Amino acid sequence: MLKPYTINTTGADMTLELLSNKIDSGDIEIPSFQRGHVWPIAKASKLIESFLLGLPVPQIFLYQEPRTRKLLVVDGQQRLMAVHAYFQGTYKSRVFRLTGIESEWEGKTFNDLSESDKRRFKNIPLRSTIFEQVDPSDDTSIFEVFERLNTGGMLLNAQEVRNAVVGGDLNALTKELNNLPKWRILNNKSEPDNRYRDIEFILRLIALENSYENYRKPMGSFLTNFLSINKTLTHQEKLDITNKFTRTIELICDVLGENTFRLKKTVNTALADAIYVG
């Protein structure tokens, strides 16, 4: 049962230029739990146009880490990265030209804007709520804030929230393992999924192989608990997990074939569970 938190909260109206500069300097951290650029460029363009038109934009939420004093983006990552990308001039490795909008800025990069529009865009404030958990002495409020704020737009899925709240060594390791060529073949996806579904798949296989006797429904809670337990790993533990996963995936792919995890054309996680753990 949840108990009341003691949280210090302050409001700040930082300009878009200042926010972008703080991302560059590392004062504002877009951590690994975030999903990358999930928004299509047309949605990011609409946001930039909203700023230029003077329309209101929802505030962002930043968690201040007690030790480093860095600001961790809890809500508003897509907005911040769209703004940052517009200043930088690229979005998803392509030139960031505003597209799909109905105003004079259609097709324009930041450098294409008039000098007055550039100055105005730089100095537009974006309301930021900065919070720091005082009691209890942990960071569990981040999870609660995530869960309650992400009710619009593209909701965080279970692995994205897990990635955000738990993080740690095993979480980082699953991201590395996700790039193994034969894993990508068995998973039937040439590129990593930007919603972390393939990383959750890896976590599921590793968790079941290591701790199937402790499995209790639901699967989501089991995975979160396993990730939490293995938040800190020794070098040898990382090596053991890496070697076991790599050898098993290579054996399955080489001996049983590239389509082993598939029923017809679709990868079946239950089938993969049985084969991998077995």
ZADO-1210 file (C-alpha; in nm, 4 decimals, padded with zeros to 6 digits):
<atoms>
<atom x="00.0000" y="00.0000" z="00.0000" code="MET" pos="1"/>
<atom x="00.1309" y="00.3436" z="-00.0949" code="LEU" pos="2"/>
<atom x="00.2115" y="00.5880" z="00.1823" code="LYS" pos="3"/>
<atom x="00.2315" y="00.9685" z="00.1537" code="PRO" pos="4"/>
<atom x="00.5516" y="01.1195" z="00.0181" code="TYR" pos="5"/>
<atom x="00.7300" y="01.4323" z="00.1293" code="THR" pos="6"/>
<atom x="00.8382" y="01.6097" z="-00.1872" code="ILE" pos="7"/>
<atom x="00.9819" y="01.9545" z="-00.2462" code="ASN" pos="8"/>
<atom x="00.8496" y="02.1133" z="-00.5638" code="THR" pos="9"/>
<atom x="00.9530" y="02.4341" z="-00.7391" code="THR" pos="10"/>
<atom x="00.8476" y="02.5956" z="-01.0642" code="GLY" pos="11"/>
<atom x="01.0845" y="02.7399" z="-01.3223" code="ALA" pos="12"/>
<atom x="01.0217" y="02.9167" z="-01.6528" code="ASP" pos="13"/>
<atom x="01.3367" y="02.8327" z="-01.8475" code="MET" pos="14"/>
<atom x="01.3740" y="02.9517" z="-02.2051" code="THR" pos="15"/>
<atom x="01.3938" y="02.6998" z="-02.4879" code="LEU" pos="16"/>
<atom x="01.7531" y="02.8023" z="-02.5552" code="GLU" pos="17"/>
<atom x="01.8488" y="02.7516" z="-02.1901" code="LEU" pos="18"/>
<atom x="01.6823" y="02.4106" z="-02.1778" code="LEU" pos="19"/>
<atom x="01.8643" y="02.3029" z="-02.4932" code="SER" pos="20"/>
<atom x="02.1966" y="02.4298" z="-02.3570" code="ASN" pos="21"/>
<atom x="02.1394" y="02.2405" z="-02.0320" code="LYS" pos="22"/>
<atom x="02.0882" y="01.9212" z="-02.2314" code="ILE" pos="23"/>
<atom x="02.4200" y="01.9839" z="-02.4079" code="ASP" pos="24"/>
<atom x="02.6015" y="02.0478" z="-02.0794" code="SER" pos="25"/>
<atom x="02.4483" y="01.7474" z="-01.9031" code="GLY" pos="26"/>
<atom x="02.2679" y="01.9569" z="-01.6416" code="ASP" pos="27"/>
<atom x="01.9450" y="01.8165" z="-01.7820" code="ILE" pos="28"/>
<atom x="01.9737" y="01.4465" z="-01.8474" code="GLU" pos="29"/>
<atom x="01.7701" y="01.2593" z="-02.1028" code="ILE" pos="30"/>
<atom x="01.8491" y="00.9210" z="-01.9468" code="PRO" pos="31"/>
<atom x="01.8631" y="00.5788" z="-02.1051" code="SER" pos="32"/>
<atom x="01.5129" y="00.4933" z="-01.9877" code="PHE" pos="33"/>
<atom x="01.3645" y="00.7332" z="-02.2404" code="GLN" pos="34"/>
<atom x="01.2510" y="00.6002" z="-02.5756" code="ARG" pos="35"/>
<atom x="01.4514" y="00.8100" z="-02.8174" code="GLY" pos="36"/>
<atom x="01.2640" y="01.0019" z="-03.0841" code="HIS" pos="37"/>
<atom x="00.9302" y="00.8212" z="-03.0832" code="VAL" pos="38"/>
<atom x="00.7477" y="01.1169" z="-03.2328" code="TRP" pos="39"/>
<atom x="00.7400" y="01.1327" z="-03.6121" code="PRO" pos="40"/>
<atom x="00.8911" y="01.4496" z="-03.7531" code="ILE" pos="41"/>
<atom x="00.5447" y="01.5868" z="-03.8357" code="ALA" pos="42"/>
<atom x="00.4436" y="01.5720" z="-03.4671" code="LYS" pos="43"/>
<atom x="00.7708" y="01.7364" z="-03.3621" code="ALA" pos="44"/>
<atom x="00.7103" y="02.0045" z="-03.6269" code="SER" pos="45"/>
<atom x="00.3656" y="02.0758" z="-03.4842" code="LYS" pos="46"/>
<atom x="00.5222" y="02.1380" z="-03.1450" code="LEU" pos="47"/>
<atom x="00.7779" y="02.3813" z="-03.2870" code="ILE" pos="48"/>
<atom x="00.5011" y="02.5583" z="-03.4772" code="GLU" pos="49"/>
<atom x="00.2975" y="02.5851" z="-03.1547" code="SER" pos="50"/>
<atom x="00.5856" y="02.7690" z="-02.9900" code="PHE" pos="51"/>
<atom x="00.6271" y="02.9997" z="-03.2901" code="LEU" pos="52"/>
<atom x="00.2531" y="03.0709" z="-03.2962" code="LEU" pos="53"/>
<atom x="00.2526" y="03.1510" z="-02.9253" code="GLY" pos="54"/>
<atom x="00.0205" y="02.8638" z="-02.8380" code="LEU" pos="55"/>
<atom x="00.0389" y="02.7108" z="-02.4881" code="PRO" pos="56"/>
<atom x="00.2450" y="02.3923" z="-02.4522" code="VAL" pos="57"/>
<atom x="00.2173" y="02.1516" z="-02.1554" code="PRO" pos="58"/>
<atom x="00.4802" y="02.1890" z="-01.8856" code="GLN" pos="59"/>
<atom x="00.7614" y="01.9416" z="-01.8282" code="ILE" pos="60"/>
<atom x="00.8532" y="01.7597" z="-01.5068" code="PHE" pos="61"/>
<atom x="01.2130" y="01.7246" z="-01.3894" code="LEU" pos="62"/>
<atom x="01.3383" y="01.5199" z="-01.0967" code="TYR" pos="63"/>
<atom x="01.6399" y="01.6661" z="-00.9167" code="GLN" pos="64"/>
<atom x="01.8807" y="01.3942" z="-00.8131" code="GLU" pos="65"/>
<atom x="01.9927" y="01.4579" z="-00.4539" code="PRO" pos="66"/>
<atom x="02.3547" y="01.3535" z="-00.5096" code="ARG" pos="67"/>
<atom x="02.4459" y="01.5006" z="-00.8498" code="THR" pos="68"/>
<atom x="02.1821" y="01.7798" z="-00.8545" code="ARG" pos="69"/>
<atom x="02.1224" y="01.6928" z="-01.2178" code="LYS" pos="70"/>
<atom x="01.7700" y="01.7304" z="-01.3540" code="LEU" pos="71"/>
<atom x="01.6279" y="01.4004" z="-01.4757" code="LEU" pos="72"/>
<atom x="01.3504" y="01.4309" z="-01.7326" code="VAL" pos="73"/>
<atom x="01.0429" y="01.2555" z="-01.5960" code="VAL" pos="74"/>
<atom x="00.7803" y="01.3938" z="-01.8329" code="ASP" pos="75"/>
<atom x="00.8301" y="01.5994" z="-02.1479" code="GLY" pos="76"/>
<atom x="01.1222" y="01.4157" z="-02.3041" code="GLN" pos="77"/>
<atom x="00.9686" y="01.4148" z="-02.6513" code="GLN" pos="78"/>
<atom x="00.9014" y="01.7889" z="-02.6279" code="ARG" pos="79"/>
<atom x="01.2508" y="01.8657" z="-02.5051" code="LEU" pos="80"/>
<atom x="01.4196" y="01.6501" z="-02.7665" code="MET" pos="81"/>
<atom x="01.2117" y="01.8063" z="-03.0442" code="ALA" pos="82"/>
<atom x="01.3204" y="02.1537" z="-02.9326" code="VAL" pos="83"/>
<atom x="01.6826" y="02.0430" z="-02.8926" code="HIS" pos="84"/>
<atom x="01.6800" y="01.8754" z="-03.2337" code="ALA" pos="85"/>
<atom x="01.5389" y="02.1879" z="-03.3978" code="TYR" pos="86"/>
<atom x="01.8227" y="02.3953" z="-03.2570" code="PHE" pos="87"/>
<atom x="02.0717" y="02.1278" z="-03.3692" code="GLN" pos="88"/>
<atom x="01.9186" y="02.1043" z="-03.7161" code="GLY" pos="89"/>
<atom x="01.8658" y="01.7265" z="-03.7356" code="THR" pos="90"/>
<atom x="01.5868" y="01.4889" z="-03.6335" code="TYR" pos="91"/>
<atom x="01.6367" y="01.1122" z="-03.6567" code="LYS" pos="92"/>
<atom x="01.9481" y="01.1671" z="-03.8701" code="SER" pos="93"/>
<atom x="01.7669" y="01.3855" z="-04.1226" code="ARG" pos="94"/>
<atom x="01.7580" y="01.7605" z="-04.1697" code="VAL" pos="95"/>
<atom x="01.4896" y="01.9005" z="-03.9396" code="PHE" pos="96"/>
<atom x="01.2664" y="02.0993" z="-04.1706" code="ARG" pos="97"/>
<atom x="00.9229" y="02.1777" z="-04.0329" code="LEU" pos="98"/>
<atom x="00.6751" y="01.9605" z="-04.2164" code="THR" pos="99"/>
<atom x="00.3009" y="01.9031" z="-04.2148" code="GLY" pos="100"/>
<atom x="00.2226" y="02.2472" z="-04.0731" code="ILE" pos="101"/>
<atom x="00.0033" y="02.5233" z="-04.2119" code="GLU" pos="102"/>
<atom x="00.1979" y="02.8408" z="-04.1561" code="SER" pos="103"/>
<atom x="00.4785" y="03.0496" z="-04.2977" code="GLU" pos="104"/>
<atom x="00.7413" y="02.8244" z="-04.1364" code="TRP" pos="105"/>
<atom x="00.6629" y="02.5159" z="-04.3468" code="GLU" pos="106"/>
<atom x="00.9882" y="02.3612" z="-04.4742" code="GLY" pos="107"/>
<atom x="01.2144" y="02.5824" z="-04.2625" code="LYS" pos="108"/>
<atom x="01.5036" y="02.4751" z="-04.0450" code="THR" pos="109"/>
<atom x="01.5984" y="02.6846" z="-03.7429" code="PHE" pos="110"/>
<atom x="01.8689" y="02.8554" z="-03.9482" code="ASN" pos="111"/>
<atom x="01.6096" y="02.9401" z="-04.2155" code="ASP" pos="112"/>
<atom x="01.4023" y="03.1437" z="-03.9675" code="LEU" pos="113"/>
<atom x="01.4227" y="03.5205" z="-03.9753" code="SER" pos="114"/>
<atom x="01.6503" y="03.6749" z="-03.7132" code="GLU" pos="115"/>
<atom x="01.3501" y="03.8014" z="-03.5186" code="SER" pos="116"/>
<atom x="01.1866" y="03.4557" z="-03.5210" code="ASP" pos="117"/>
<atom x="01.5138" y="03.2980" z="-03.4074" code="LYS" pos="118"/>
<atom x="01.5399" y="03.5372" z="-03.1128" code="ARG" pos="119"/>
<atom x="01.1762" y="03.4883" z="-03.0229" code="ARG" pos="120"/>
<atom x="01.2046" y="03.1094" z="-03.0376" code="PHE" pos="121"/>
<atom x="01.5181" y="03.1102" z="-02.8232" code="LYS" pos="122"/>
<atom x="01.3507" y="03.3194" z="-02.5545" code="ASN" pos="123"/>
<atom x="01.0168" y="03.1389" z="-02.5354" code="ILE" pos="124"/>
<atom x="00.9716" y="03.0061" z="-02.1783" code="PRO" pos="125"/>
<atom x="00.8606" y="02.6525" z="-02.1070" code="LEU" pos="126"/>
<atom x="00.7164" y="02.5954" z="-01.7616" code="ARG" pos="127"/>
<atom x="00.9152" y="02.3308" z="-01.5710" code="SER" pos="128"/>
<atom x="00.8151" y="02.1676" z="-01.2447" code="THR" pos="129"/>
<atom x="01.1210" y="02.0482" z="-01.0542" code="ILE" pos="130"/>
<atom x="01.0641" y="01.8021" z="-00.7713" code="PHE" pos="131"/>
<atom x="01.2879" y="01.6265" z="-00.5202" code="GLU" pos="132"/>
<atom x="01.1829" y="01.3431" z="-00.2922" code="GLN" pos="133"/>
<atom x="01.2633" y="01.4069" z="00.0735" code="VAL" pos="134"/>
<atom x="01.0869" y="01.1143" z="00.2415" code="ASP" pos="135"/>
<atom x="01.1135" y="00.8205" z="00.2173" code="PRO" pos="136"/>
<atom x="01.4845" y="00.8296" z="00.1349" code="SER" pos="137"/>
<atom x="01.4598" y="00.6595" z="-00.2028" code="ASP" pos="138"/>
<atom x="01.3443" y="00.7560" z="-00.5502" code="ASP" pos="139"/>
<atom x="01.0205" y="00.5574" z="-00.5711" code="THR" pos="140"/>
<atom x="00.8155" y="00.8695" z="-00.6366" code="SER" pos="141"/>
<atom x="00.9633" y="00.8795" z="-00.9883" code="ILE" pos="142"/>
<atom x="00.7679" y="00.5664" z="-01.0773" code="PHE" pos="143"/>
<atom x="00.4468" y="00.7109" z="-00.9417" code="GLU" pos="144"/>
<atom x="00.4962" y="01.0394" z="-01.1262" code="VAL" pos="145"/>
<atom x="00.5750" y="00.8510" z="-01.4486" code="PHE" pos="146"/>
<atom x="00.2678" y="00.6366" z="-01.4192" code="GLU" pos="147"/>
<atom x="00.0368" y="00.9309" z="-01.3477" code="ARG" pos="148"/>
<atom x="00.1748" y="01.1820" z="-01.5952" code="LEU" pos="149"/>
<atom x="00.2006" y="00.9560" z="-01.8958" code="ASN" pos="150"/>
<atom x="-00.1703" y="00.9469" z="-01.9636" code="THR" pos="151"/>
<atom x="-00.1631" y="01.1261" z="-02.2973" code="GLY" pos="152"/>
<atom x="00.0326" y="01.0934" z="-02.6178" code="GLY" pos="153"/>
<atom x="00.2314" y="00.7720" z="-02.6469" code="MET" pos="154"/>
<atom x="00.1978" y="00.5904" z="-02.3142" code="LEU" pos="155"/>
<atom x="00.5071" y="00.4355" z="-02.1627" code="LEU" pos="156"/>
<atom x="00.4935" y="00.0603" z="-02.1904" code="ASN" pos="157"/>
<atom x="00.6008" y="-00.1729" z="-01.9096" code="ALA" pos="158"/>
<atom x="00.9634" y="-00.2053" z="-02.0219" code="GLN" pos="159"/>
<atom x="01.0033" y="00.1697" z="-02.0680" code="GLU" pos="160"/>
<atom x="00.8801" y="00.2315" z="-01.7148" code="VAL" pos="161"/>
<atom x="01.0925" y="-00.0576" z="-01.5864" code="ARG" pos="162"/>
<atom x="01.3903" y="00.0869" z="-01.7693" code="ASN" pos="163"/>
<atom x="01.3209" y="00.4258" z="-01.6165" code="ALA" pos="164"/>
<atom x="01.2664" y="00.3262" z="-01.2573" code="VAL" pos="165"/>
<atom x="01.4962" y="00.0274" z="-01.2098" code="VAL" pos="166"/>
<atom x="01.7780" y="00.0746" z="-01.4611" code="GLY" pos="167"/>
<atom x="02.1032" y="-00.0803" z="-01.3429" code="GLY" pos="168"/>
<atom x="02.3609" y="-00.3237" z="-01.4760" code="ASP" pos="169"/>
<atom x="02.1317" y="-00.5950" z="-01.6101" code="LEU" pos="170"/>
<atom x="01.9195" y="-00.3348" z="-01.7850" code="ASN" pos="171"/>
<atom x="02.2290" y="-00.1968" z="-01.9596" code="ALA" pos="172"/>
<atom x="02.3461" y="-00.5476" z="-02.0451" code="LEU" pos="173"/>
<atom x="02.0188" y="-00.6412" z="-02.2148" code="THR" pos="174"/>
<atom x="02.0634" y="-00.3406" z="-02.4437" code="LYS" pos="175"/>
<atom x="02.4073" y="-00.4673" z="-02.5452" code="GLU" pos="176"/>
<atom x="02.2794" y="-00.8204" z="-02.6044" code="LEU" pos="177"/>
<atom x="02.0002" y="-00.6781" z="-02.8192" code="ASN" pos="178"/>
<atom x="02.2578" y="-00.5986" z="-03.0883" code="ASN" pos="179"/>
<atom x="02.3745" y="-00.9596" z="-03.1337" code="LEU" pos="180"/>
<atom x="02.3253" y="-01.0464" z="-03.5040" code="PRO" pos="181"/>
<atom x="02.1811" y="-01.3949" z="-03.4429" code="LYS" pos="182"/>
<atom x="01.9412" y="-01.2591" z="-03.1802" code="TRP" pos="183"/>
<atom x="01.8126" y="-01.0105" z="-03.4332" code="ARG" pos="184"/>
<atom x="01.7616" y="-01.2970" z="-03.6787" code="ILE" pos="185"/>
<atom x="01.5719" y="-01.5133" z="-03.4285" code="LEU" pos="186"/>
<atom x="01.3638" y="-01.2163" z="-03.3173" code="ASN" pos="187"/>
<atom x="01.2826" y="-01.1459" z="-03.6832" code="ASN" pos="188"/>
<atom x="01.3667" y="-00.7759" z="-03.6557" code="LYS" pos="189"/>
<atom x="01.6586" y="-00.6185" z="-03.8388" code="SER" pos="190"/>
<atom x="01.6689" y="-00.3093" z="-03.6145" code="GLU" pos="191"/>
<atom x="01.6198" y="-00.2633" z="-03.2374" code="PRO" pos="192"/>
<atom x="01.2679" y="-00.1683" z="-03.1351" code="ASP" pos="193"/>
<atom x="01.2556" y="00.1913" z="-03.0068" code="ASN" pos="194"/>
<atom x="00.9849" y="00.0940" z="-02.7567" code="ARG" pos="195"/>
<atom x="01.2189" y="-00.1654" z="-02.5939" code="TYR" pos="196"/>
<atom x="00.9942" y="-00.4626" z="-02.6673" code="ARG" pos="197"/>
<atom x="01.2901" y="-00.6712" z="-02.7860" code="ASP" pos="198"/>
<atom x="01.4868" y="-00.5770" z="-02.4726" code="ILE" pos="199"/>
<atom x="01.1950" y="-00.6940" z="-02.2596" code="GLU" pos="200"/>
<atom x="01.2009" y="-01.0175" z="-02.4605" code="PHE" pos="201"/>
<atom x="01.5692" y="-01.0696" z="-02.3697" code="ILE" pos="202"/>
<atom x="01.5001" y="-00.9870" z="-02.0047" code="LEU" pos="203"/>
<atom x="01.2170" y="-01.2414" z="-02.0077" code="ARG" pos="204"/>
<atom x="01.4410" y="-01.5202" z="-02.1413" code="LEU" pos="205"/>
<atom x="01.7226" y="-01.4458" z="-01.8975" code="ILE" pos="206"/>
<atom x="01.4854" y="-01.4140" z="-01.6013" code="ALA" pos="207"/>
<atom x="01.3046" y="-01.7388" z="-01.6751" code="LEU" pos="208"/>
<atom x="01.6274" y="-01.9277" z="-01.7373" code="GLU" pos="209"/>
<atom x="01.7796" y="-01.8060" z="-01.4109" code="ASN" pos="210"/>
<atom x="01.4750" y="-01.7959" z="-01.1865" code="SER" pos="211"/>
<atom x="01.1869" y="-01.9926" z="-01.3391" code="TYR" pos="212"/>
<atom x="01.1262" y="-02.1671" z="-01.0060" code="GLU" pos="213"/>
<atom x="01.0404" y="-01.8277" z="-00.8532" code="ASN" pos="214"/>
<atom x="00.7952" y="-01.7293" z="-01.1272" code="TYR" pos="215"/>
<atom x="00.4584" y="-01.5996" z="-01.0119" code="ARG" pos="216"/>
<atom x="00.1944" y="-01.4236" z="-01.2186" code="LYS" pos="217"/>
<atom x="00.1867" y="-01.1641" z="-01.3613" code="PRO" pos="218"/>
<atom x="00.4910" y="-01.1789" z="-01.5897" code="MET" pos="219"/>
<atom x="00.5414" y="-00.8025" z="-01.5676" code="GLY" pos="220"/>
<atom x="00.5912" y="-00.8050" z="-01.1923" code="SER" pos="221"/>
<atom x="00.8217" y="-01.1060" z="-01.2177" code="PHE" pos="222"/>
<atom x="01.0427" y="-00.9240" z="-01.4697" code="LEU" pos="223"/>
<atom x="01.0505" y="-00.6024" z="-01.2667" code="THR" pos="224"/>
<atom x="01.1481" y="-00.7927" z="-00.9538" code="ASN" pos="225"/>
<atom x="01.4207" y="-00.9887" z="-01.1339" code="PHE" pos="226"/>
<atom x="01.5625" y="-00.6699" z="-01.2846" code="LEU" pos="227"/>
<atom x="01.5625" y="-00.5051" z="-00.9409" code="SER" pos="228"/>
<atom x="01.7429" y="-00.7970" z="-00.7802" code="ILE" pos="229"/>
<atom x="02.0091" y="-00.7823" z="-01.0508" code="ASN" pos="230"/>
<atom x="02.0434" y="-00.4053" z="-01.0595" code="LYS" pos="231"/>
<atom x="02.4071" y="-00.4377" z="-00.9508" code="THR" pos="232"/>
<atom x="02.6213" y="-00.7091" z="-01.1100" code="LEU" pos="233"/>
<atom x="02.9874" y="-00.7997" z="-01.0701" code="THR" pos="234"/>
<atom x="03.2084" y="-00.8159" z="-01.3770" code="HIS" pos="235"/>
<atom x="03.1996" y="-01.1968" z="-01.3614" code="GLN" pos="236"/>
<atom x="02.8215" y="-01.2033" z="-01.3352" code="GLU" pos="237"/>
<atom x="02.7916" y="-00.9815" z="-01.6438" code="LYS" pos="238"/>
<atom x="03.0344" y="-01.2084" z="-01.8262" code="LEU" pos="239"/>
<atom x="02.8432" y="-01.5234" z="-01.7265" code="ASP" pos="240"/>
<atom x="02.5081" y="-01.3825" z="-01.8421" code="ILE" pos="241"/>
<atom x="02.6597" y="-01.2570" z="-02.1678" code="THR" pos="242"/>
<atom x="02.8326" y="-01.5859" z="-02.2480" code="ASN" pos="243"/>
<atom x="02.5303" y="-01.7994" z="-02.1628" code="LYS" pos="244"/>
<atom x="02.2875" y="-01.5860" z="-02.3642" code="PHE" pos="245"/>
<atom x="02.5243" y="-01.5613" z="-02.6617" code="THR" pos="246"/>
<atom x="02.6026" y="-01.9356" z="-02.6716" code="ARG" pos="247"/>
<atom x="02.2370" y="-02.0340" z="-02.6343" code="THR" pos="248"/>
<atom x="02.1150" y="-01.7988" z="-02.9065" code="ILE" pos="249"/>
<atom x="02.3903" y="-01.9114" z="-03.1443" code="GLU" pos="250"/>
<atom x="02.3103" y="-02.2785" z="-03.0751" code="LEU" pos="251"/>
<atom x="01.9384" y="-02.2274" z="-03.1400" code="ILE" pos="252"/>
<atom x="01.9988" y="-02.0280" z="-03.4561" code="CYS" pos="253"/>
<atom x="02.2661" y="-02.2595" z="-03.5999" code="ASP" pos="254"/>
<atom x="02.1117" y="-02.5951" z="-03.5072" code="VAL" pos="255"/>
<atom x="01.7363" y="-02.5378" z="-03.4982" code="LEU" pos="256"/>
<atom x="01.7220" y="-02.2619" z="-03.7577" code="GLY" pos="257"/>
<atom x="01.6393" y="-01.8953" z="-03.8008" code="GLU" pos="258"/>
<atom x="01.2623" y="-01.9498" z="-03.7732" code="ASN" pos="259"/>
<atom x="01.2729" y="-02.1440" z="-03.4461" code="THR" pos="260"/>
<atom x="01.0893" y="-01.8798" z="-03.2424" code="PHE" pos="261"/>
<atom x="00.8189" y="-01.8284" z="-03.5042" code="ARG" pos="262"/>
<atom x="00.4739" y="-01.9743" z="-03.5490" code="LEU" pos="263"/>
<atom x="00.4139" y="-01.9125" z="-03.9173" code="LYS" pos="264"/>
<atom x="00.5524" y="-01.5584" z="-03.9594" code="LYS" pos="265"/>
<atom x="00.5189" y="-01.4277" z="-03.6052" code="THR" pos="266"/>
<atom x="00.7646" y="-01.4720" z="-03.3190" code="VAL" pos="267"/>
<atom x="00.5919" y="-01.6472" z="-03.0285" code="ASN" pos="268"/>
<atom x="00.7347" y="-01.5582" z="-02.6868" code="THR" pos="269"/>
<atom x="00.5902" y="-01.8652" z="-02.5128" code="ALA" pos="270"/>
<atom x="00.7555" y="-02.0909" z="-02.7708" code="LEU" pos="271"/>
<atom x="01.0821" y="-01.9002" z="-02.7272" code="ALA" pos="272"/>
<atom x="01.0569" y="-01.9377" z="-02.3485" code="ASP" pos="273"/>
<atom x="01.0296" y="-02.3152" z="-02.3746" code="ALA" pos="274"/>
<atom x="01.3091" y="-02.3584" z="-02.6275" code="ILE" pos="275"/>
<atom x="01.5535" y="-02.1123" z="-02.4694" code="TYR" pos="276"/>
<atom x="01.5074" y="-02.2287" z="-02.1097" code="VAL" pos="277"/>
<atom x="01.5056" y="-02.5949" z="-02.2187" code="GLY" pos="278"/>
</atoms>
